[in-house]
């Protein structure tokens, strides 16, 4: 098998902090919270009333903004799909188009049979399905007549493939909050196995529902006890008063390529992907495992044959759960040893909230932008640092940092661990 190097040539994001790379980065660096009271979900019967709510996102204006920037065939197909698509498909498709636009692919020559569309996530359309169930109980014939197609997870990847007219491998990869990382791993494998030259990959939008949110509150997984009236303070990784994650809408998409292919077409290159690894804890409950996290982080260094002291920045999973944050920091300390005290570690979720299946890609984009600008964003809302943390978690302050290598952690319910190692590709 040909030895290939894999690079990132395009990025797109829709998040509570913005729907373009520039706004997203500047809001991160400035420590802005994207968490507010929920606007588009009826919270009258649920305990948690806050989140990164994009339910009223203006997708019509967004697709129109692409009109003169993308091929007319793509614009027309996407506009037709968006008109009737569920919320998750709309935002995910728009994000993918933005990533491809950023990559310059729309006006490059490439083999459309060798482009994959792999989306991380599952159970995307929760509120859409809940609304149709309610309608069914009232009057069955008035449910969405195409629900039989739109409710399935493949709707997002298939809508991307149809809009972009790409014909390589197309599927979804489910792994809870590590989904987008697993999708990236699958995309890399498609390129290494010579099934693709290019991959469109990322996390689809998780449309959280009233039922799902209430269930998470009942198990104390999400914030609901003290911050419903102060939503911007609710997501607080590493703080002593953290009480659970804050659900948020969002999608991140990447264009990933074989380095040789990217260089031939003169693409700009954001970063090189050295490795993405995954394992599991053998425990289906949402209990983080220090041992599992240590093993997966060590595995990326061993596979890449990289000295771990080369890394000086970690984008932490850091969901703001009492046990999860502490276990992750303990895992980092174990892997890096004394070098752990030289690391800058931050929590993108402190501002975006937890974007579910897309978290890995959104946080990877955040990390690449920080690497590009040599500046790391603050972890906000750390009023009183948990004494168990002990490391530099960028408490409430941004700082300058030259980054050549970083890791990005993603851990999902069901004991899924994922770690990505990225290198700055210098000219």
HELIX and SHEET records of a PDB file:
HELIX    1   1 UNK A   21  UNK A   29  1                                   9    
HELIX    2   2 UNK A   59  UNK A   65  1                                   7    
HELIX    3   3 UNK A   72  UNK A   84  1                                  13    
HELIX    4   4 UNK A   87  UNK A  103  1                                  17    
HELIX    5   5 UNK A  105  UNK A  107  5                                   3    
HELIX    6   6 UNK A  112  UNK A  114  5                                   3    
HELIX    7   7 UNK A  126  UNK A  138  1                                  13    
HELIX    8   8 UNK A  140  UNK A  142  5                                   3    
HELIX    9   9 UNK A  147  UNK A  150  1                                   4    
HELIX   10  10 UNK A  154  UNK A  164  1                                  11    
HELIX   11  11 UNK A  176  UNK A  178  5                                   3    
HELIX   12  12 UNK A  179  UNK A  192  1                                  14    
HELIX   13  13 UNK A  210  UNK A  218  1                                   9    
HELIX   14  14 UNK A  231  UNK A  233  5                                   3    
HELIX   15  15 UNK A  259  UNK A  264  1                                   6    
HELIX   16  16 UNK A  290  UNK A  304  1                                  15    
HELIX   17  17 UNK A  308  UNK A  310  5                                   3    
HELIX   18  18 UNK A  322  UNK A  336  1                                  15    
HELIX   19  19 UNK A  337  UNK A  342  5                                   6    
HELIX   20  20 UNK A  349  UNK A  352  1                                   4    
HELIX   21  21 UNK A  356  UNK A  358  5                                   3    
HELIX   22  22 UNK A  359  UNK A  373  1                                  15    
SHEET    1   A10 UNK A 170  UNK A 173  0                                        
SHEET    2   A10 UNK A 115  UNK A 120  1                                        
SHEET    3   A10 UNK A 198  UNK A 203  1                                        
SHEET    4   A10 UNK A 251  UNK A 258 -1                                        
SHEET    5   A10 UNK A   6  UNK A  14 -1                                        
SHEET    6   A10 UNK A 271  UNK A 280 -1                                        
SHEET    7   A10 UNK A 416  UNK A 423 -1                                        
SHEET    8   A10 UNK A 405  UNK A 412 -1                                        
SHEET    9   A10 UNK A 313  UNK A 315  1                                        
SHEET   10   A10 UNK A 344  UNK A 346  1                                        
SHEET    1   B 2 UNK A  36  UNK A  37  0                                        
SHEET    2   B 2 UNK A  50  UNK A  51 -1                                        
SHEET    1   C 2 UNK A 375  UNK A 376  0                                        
SHEET    2   C 2 UNK A 399  UNK A 400 -1                                        
END                                                                             
